[in-house]
Amino acid sequence: MAGALCADDPSVRLQAALAAGSKADPAFLETLIERCAVEPDFFVRDMLSWALTRLPPRITLPRIRQELGSERPRARSQALHTLSKIGDRSTGAWITRDMLRDPDDEVARTAWRVAVLLVPEDEEEVKALAEELVAQLGRGDRSVRLSLSRALAGLGDVAEPALERAAESPDPAVAAHARATELLRQNPETGFDAAVEEARRLVTLGPERAAAAAAAAAAAAAPAGTGATEAAGKTETAEAAQEAGAREEARMVEAAGAREEAGIVEDAGAAEEAGAADC
């Protein structure tokens, strides 16, 4: 079994992991755990995690907990992923603040996802997790920020106050990420890139100017003769700009529900880049 799990051909390793899970022999525990820490292929790693879920939790969970403190990032990440597959909420307490702030982006992304999945059904616990996740806003590249937004969206309305505070951050990257996350949370079908673009516009222009600009663009796009005559007879005042802003915000909320893009639930979104590993 150990030799097959170290084969050069990933299809051979995949079949070996499948066989280990089918047999569900506790003797495979150490072999599976060790292979999780170095396996470069995502599909093989996922099969290894499945094989571990087939073993008795009383022997599997303590060993996985040890891997959470491993010096190898892939070992930590895969241990977290395996916890999500087992789904025991009592293990949510094992996901520490340090894990949520892990310097390795892949480990942190997995920790965010699994923490949301396993957080106890206690409002104070959920609020504390939301505050911790919000502290990571603005981190990393697009994929990292998308993972964090999905995690926060998964916490529901409890995350709203923390996101509102972050939206007022003096750091434009944090403010834009917070606003984009709130748009995504309110309208799960909104595309992340569209939400980010809208959030950046709001941060740059401010809510009133952004709404007025959007209203002006909508008026310019209207058919000739419908709104042009009426608009020409109006004096542009602050009150009119605010009314235009309110109308535009309502339009944006309705339009956001019609946008199509990938859903919020992330499993394959937690897939890591394949890397080379020595057996």
C-alpha positions as CSV (number, residue, x, y, z in Angstrom):
1,M,0.0,0.0,0.0
2,A,2.7,2.5,0.9
3,G,4.6,1.8,-2.3
4,A,1.4,2.4,-4.4
5,L,0.7,5.6,-2.6
6,C,4.2,6.8,-3.6
7,A,4.0,5.8,-7.3
8,D,4.9,8.3,-10.0
9,D,1.6,8.0,-11.7
10,P,-1.2,9.9,-9.8
11,S,-3.8,7.5,-11.1
12,V,-2.0,4.7,-9.3
13,R,-1.9,6.7,-6.1
14,L,-5.6,7.6,-6.5
15,Q,-6.5,3.9,-6.8
16,A,-4.3,3.0,-3.8
17,A,-6.1,5.7,-1.7
18,L,-9.5,4.4,-2.8
19,A,-8.5,0.8,-1.9
20,A,-7.3,2.0,1.5
21,G,-10.6,3.7,2.2
22,S,-12.6,0.7,0.9
23,K,-10.7,-1.6,3.3
24,A,-10.9,0.9,6.2
25,D,-8.1,-0.9,8.0
26,P,-6.8,1.1,11.0
27,A,-3.3,-0.1,10.2
28,F,-3.3,2.3,7.3
29,L,-3.7,5.4,9.5
30,E,-0.1,6.5,9.7
31,T,0.5,5.8,6.0
32,L,-2.5,7.9,5.0
33,I,-1.6,10.7,7.4
34,E,2.0,10.9,6.1
35,R,0.9,10.8,2.5
36,C,-1.5,13.7,3.1
37,A,1.4,15.9,4.1
38,V,3.3,15.5,0.8
39,E,0.8,14.5,-1.9
40,P,0.9,17.0,-4.7
41,D,-2.3,16.0,-6.6
42,F,-5.5,17.6,-5.3
43,F,-7.7,14.6,-6.3
44,V,-5.4,12.1,-4.6
45,R,-5.3,14.3,-1.5
46,D,-9.1,14.4,-1.4
47,M,-9.3,10.6,-1.7
48,L,-6.7,10.3,1.1
49,S,-9.0,12.4,3.3
50,W,-12.0,10.3,2.4
51,A,-10.0,7.2,3.3
52,L,-9.3,8.7,6.7
53,T,-13.0,9.4,7.3
54,R,-13.6,5.7,6.9
55,L,-11.5,4.9,9.9
56,P,-12.9,5.1,13.5
57,P,-12.9,8.8,14.7
58,R,-11.5,7.7,18.1
59,I,-8.2,6.9,16.4
60,T,-8.3,9.3,13.5
61,L,-9.1,12.6,15.2
62,P,-6.3,12.6,17.8
63,R,-3.8,12.0,15.0
64,I,-5.3,14.7,12.8
65,R,-5.1,17.1,15.7
66,Q,-1.3,16.5,15.9
67,E,-1.0,17.4,12.2
68,L,-2.6,20.8,12.8
69,G,0.6,21.7,14.5
70,S,2.9,20.3,11.8
71,E,5.7,22.4,10.4
72,R,4.6,21.4,6.9
73,P,1.9,23.7,5.4
74,R,0.4,21.0,3.3
75,A,0.0,18.8,6.4
76,R,-1.8,21.5,8.3
77,S,-4.0,22.4,5.4
78,Q,-5.0,18.8,4.6
79,A,-5.6,18.0,8.3
80,L,-8.1,21.0,8.4
81,H,-9.7,19.7,5.2
82,T,-10.1,16.2,6.7
83,L,-11.8,17.7,9.8
84,S,-14.3,19.3,7.5
85,K,-15.0,15.9,5.9
86,I,-15.5,14.3,9.3
87,G,-17.8,17.2,10.3
88,D,-17.5,16.8,14.1
89,R,-18.4,20.2,15.5
90,S,-16.5,19.6,18.7
91,T,-13.3,19.8,16.7
92,G,-14.1,23.4,15.8
93,A,-12.3,24.5,19.0
94,W,-9.1,23.1,17.6
95,I,-9.0,25.8,14.9
96,T,-7.0,28.5,16.7
97,R,-6.5,32.2,16.1
98,D,-3.0,31.4,14.8
99,M,-4.4,29.0,12.2
100,L,-6.8,31.6,11.0
101,R,-3.8,33.9,10.6
102,D,-1.5,31.3,9.2
103,P,1.2,33.0,7.1
104,D,0.6,30.4,4.4
105,D,-2.4,31.5,2.3
106,E,-3.6,28.0,1.5
107,V,-3.6,27.0,5.1
108,A,-5.4,30.2,6.1
109,R,-8.0,29.8,3.4
110,T,-8.7,26.2,4.5
111,A,-8.9,27.3,8.1
112,W,-11.4,30.1,7.3
113,R,-13.7,27.6,5.4
114,V,-13.5,24.9,8.1
115,A,-13.9,27.3,11.0
116,V,-17.2,28.6,9.5
117,L,-18.4,25.0,8.9
118,L,-17.5,23.8,12.5
119,V,-18.2,26.9,14.6
120,P,-20.4,26.1,17.5
121,E,-24.1,27.2,17.2
122,D,-23.6,30.0,19.7
123,E,-24.0,33.6,18.6
124,E,-21.1,34.9,20.7
125,E,-18.8,32.3,19.2
126,V,-20.0,33.2,15.7
127,K,-19.4,37.0,16.4
128,A,-15.9,36.3,17.7
129,L,-15.1,34.3,14.5
130,A,-16.5,37.1,12.3
131,E,-14.3,39.7,14.1
132,E,-11.3,37.4,13.6
133,L,-12.0,36.9,9.9
134,V,-12.7,40.6,9.3
135,A,-9.2,41.3,10.7
136,Q,-7.9,39.5,7.6
137,L,-9.7,41.7,5.0
138,G,-7.4,43.1,2.3
139,R,-5.1,40.1,2.5
140,G,-3.6,38.3,-0.5
141,D,-4.6,38.1,-4.1
142,R,-8.0,37.6,-5.7
143,S,-8.4,34.0,-4.8
144,V,-7.4,34.6,-1.2
145,R,-9.9,37.5,-0.9
146,L,-12.6,35.5,-2.5
147,S,-12.1,32.7,0.0
148,L,-12.3,35.1,2.9
149,S,-15.5,36.8,1.5
150,R,-17.1,33.4,1.1
151,A,-16.3,32.5,4.6
152,L,-17.7,35.7,6.0
153,A,-20.8,35.4,3.8
154,G,-21.2,31.9,5.3
155,L,-21.6,33.4,8.8
156,G,-24.8,35.3,7.7
157,D,-26.2,38.4,9.3
158,V,-23.9,38.0,12.4
159,A,-21.0,39.3,10.2
160,E,-22.7,42.5,9.2
161,P,-21.7,44.8,12.1
162,A,-18.0,43.8,11.7
163,L,-18.1,44.3,8.0
164,E,-19.8,47.7,8.4
165,R,-17.0,48.9,10.7
166,A,-14.3,47.5,8.3
167,A,-16.0,49.4,5.4
168,E,-15.0,52.6,7.1
169,S,-11.3,51.6,7.4
170,P,-8.8,54.2,6.3
171,D,-7.1,51.5,4.3
172,P,-8.8,51.5,0.9
173,A,-8.0,47.8,0.3
174,V,-9.7,46.8,3.5
175,A,-12.7,49.1,3.0
176,A,-13.2,47.9,-0.6
177,H,-12.9,44.2,0.4
178,A,-15.4,44.8,3.3
179,R,-17.9,46.5,1.0
180,A,-17.5,43.8,-1.7
181,T,-18.0,41.1,0.9
182,E,-21.2,42.7,2.2
183,L,-22.6,43.0,-1.4
184,L,-21.8,39.3,-1.9
185,R,-23.3,38.4,1.5
186,Q,-26.6,40.2,0.6
187,N,-26.7,38.9,-2.9
188,P,-24.9,35.5,-3.2
189,E,-25.4,35.4,-7.0
190,T,-23.5,38.6,-7.4
191,G,-20.2,38.0,-9.1
192,F,-17.2,38.7,-6.9
193,D,-15.4,40.8,-9.4
194,A,-18.5,42.9,-10.0
195,A,-18.9,43.3,-6.3
196,V,-15.2,44.4,-5.9
197,E,-15.5,46.9,-8.7
198,E,-18.7,48.4,-7.2
199,A,-17.0,48.5,-3.8
200,R,-13.9,50.3,-5.1
201,R,-16.1,52.8,-6.8
202,L,-18.0,53.5,-3.6
203,V,-14.7,53.9,-1.7
204,T,-13.2,56.2,-4.3
205,L,-16.2,58.5,-4.9
206,G,-18.1,58.1,-1.6
207,P,-21.7,56.8,-1.6
208,E,-23.4,60.1,-2.7
209,R,-21.1,60.9,-5.5
210,A,-21.1,57.2,-6.7
211,A,-24.9,57.2,-6.7
212,A,-25.1,60.5,-8.6
213,A,-22.5,59.3,-11.2
214,A,-24.5,56.1,-11.7
215,A,-27.7,58.1,-12.1
216,A,-26.1,60.4,-14.6
217,A,-24.9,57.3,-16.6
218,A,-28.4,55.8,-16.5
219,A,-29.9,59.1,-17.7
220,A,-27.4,59.3,-20.6
221,A,-28.3,55.8,-21.7
222,A,-32.1,56.4,-21.6
223,P,-33.9,56.7,-25.0
224,A,-33.9,60.2,-26.5
225,G,-37.0,62.3,-25.7
226,T,-37.9,60.3,-22.5
227,G,-35.8,61.7,-19.8
228,A,-33.8,64.4,-21.6
229,T,-36.5,67.1,-21.7
230,E,-37.4,66.5,-18.1
231,A,-33.7,66.5,-17.0
232,A,-33.0,69.7,-18.9
233,G,-35.7,71.5,-16.9
234,K,-34.2,70.6,-13.5
235,T,-31.5,72.4,-11.6
236,E,-28.8,70.1,-10.3
237,T,-28.9,70.4,-6.5
238,A,-27.6,68.4,-3.6
239,E,-31.2,67.2,-2.9
240,A,-31.6,65.9,-6.4
241,A,-28.3,64.1,-6.2
242,Q,-29.3,62.4,-3.0
243,E,-32.7,61.3,-4.5
244,A,-30.8,59.9,-7.6
245,G,-28.5,58.1,-5.2
246,A,-31.5,56.4,-3.4
247,R,-33.0,55.4,-6.7
248,E,-29.7,54.0,-8.0
249,E,-29.1,52.0,-4.8
250,A,-32.6,50.4,-5.2
251,R,-31.8,49.6,-8.9
252,M,-28.5,48.0,-7.9
253,V,-30.1,45.7,-5.3
254,E,-32.7,44.5,-7.9
255,A,-30.1,44.1,-10.7
256,A,-27.6,42.2,-8.5
257,G,-30.1,39.3,-8.0
258,A,-30.1,38.7,-11.8
259,R,-26.3,38.3,-12.2
260,E,-25.1,34.8,-12.8
261,E,-21.8,33.5,-11.5
262,A,-20.5,30.6,-9.5
263,G,-22.3,30.0,-6.2
264,I,-20.9,30.7,-2.8
265,V,-20.4,27.2,-1.5
266,E,-16.7,26.4,-1.7
267,D,-15.3,23.0,-1.8
268,A,-13.3,22.9,-5.0
269,G,-12.6,26.6,-4.3
270,A,-10.4,25.3,-1.5
271,A,-8.3,23.3,-4.0
272,E,-4.6,24.0,-3.7
273,E,-2.1,24.5,-6.5
274,A,-0.4,21.1,-7.2
275,G,3.2,21.0,-6.3
276,A,6.0,18.5,-6.6
277,A,6.7,16.2,-3.6
278,D,9.3,13.4,-3.0
279,C,8.1,10.1,-1.6
